[in-house]
């Protein structure tokens, strides 16, 4: 009887340990599932999508909207994607032909930044923009405490310019209240150019 009692206690202890070790399994499964789930992407309001399309056309993609500059007014950041990467160019990342930032002015929206063949704001061409036209850009962007920050890199070296092509950083300048390009340290703002000089005019 004593031996039987010991066996019964041992079986009961093992059963309790087994139950205790299996209890956390559902919670762990939930954590794994949530870690694998992609972050929710906010839906683009139809009126904002329509506003962006009025600027860039029907193939417009809105990447961000809201107080992008951390200055108060609502803004829309939208692009036209490049349909195919040029030969020899990696297709990774966000390849674009055009980008725009629109700002709400009460009952209307105003274009305050444009990337097409060049980089421009309401005052002119941004410092650091290539002299020759660019047909495609690689875009990187992030949002942080200073607002939207964008990096535009030409997909290939523009005609007449050799060497490695560096990205042009662009961020809202609260002092002048517009988007401007940044110097190579990505800390100091550059002024605008009212017109771009062509390589030929520089030689003259």
HELIX and SHEET records of a PDB file:
HELIX    1   1 UNK A    2  UNK A   22  1                                  21    
HELIX    2   2 UNK A   25  UNK A   36  1                                  12    
HELIX    3   3 UNK A   46  UNK A   56  1                                  11    
HELIX    4   4 UNK A  199  UNK A  203  1                                   5    
SHEET    1   A 7 UNK A  61  UNK A  66  0                                        
SHEET    2   A 7 UNK A  75  UNK A  81 -1                                        
SHEET    3   A 7 UNK A  94  UNK A 104 -1                                        
SHEET    4   A 7 UNK A 109  UNK A 115 -1                                        
SHEET    5   A 7 UNK A 119  UNK A 121 -1                                        
SHEET    6   A 7 UNK A 124  UNK A 126 -1                                        
SHEET    7   A 7 UNK A 192  UNK A 193 -1                                        
SHEET    1   B 7 UNK A  61  UNK A  66  0                                        
SHEET    2   B 7 UNK A  75  UNK A  81 -1                                        
SHEET    3   B 7 UNK A  94  UNK A 104 -1                                        
SHEET    4   B 7 UNK A 137  UNK A 144 -1                                        
SHEET    5   B 7 UNK A 147  UNK A 154 -1                                        
SHEET    6   B 7 UNK A 168  UNK A 173 -1                                        
SHEET    7   B 7 UNK A 178  UNK A 181 -1                                        
END                                                                             
